Amino acid sequence: MIRAYALSVAAGTQVFTQGLGEAFFGTTDLSTAISISSGWLLNAAAAEWIIRRPTARRPRAAAERP
């Protein structure tokens, strides 16, 4: 679900990456393709980081111990 959400909101990220790409590299077809792809990759990388990040372990309460 996290991956699907991240890829569905990638269009918003593409606005920023394409704007920065055009500002720095111009408006060629290659720079546009790289800028749009980087929007997808940023969101996919963020989703994978959220999924795979280590979680803090909580100590078990005394009542739960056998």
Phi, psi and omega in degrees: 000322179295318179297317181297318179295316181298319180285333180283333178265009180295337179298324177292323178290326180296330177299315180289315183293323179289322177297315178292320179297318178291326179293322184269324190242359180090191186244040177284164179297322180294314181293326176294316179296319179292321179295317180292318179296324180294330175297317177295315183294322178298315181291321178294320178294320178296319179296316179295323178296317180296319182292318189263000182294147180290141178261149179285134179273132178264138177291145179286145179287156181297329181289336182276344182287145181288000000 
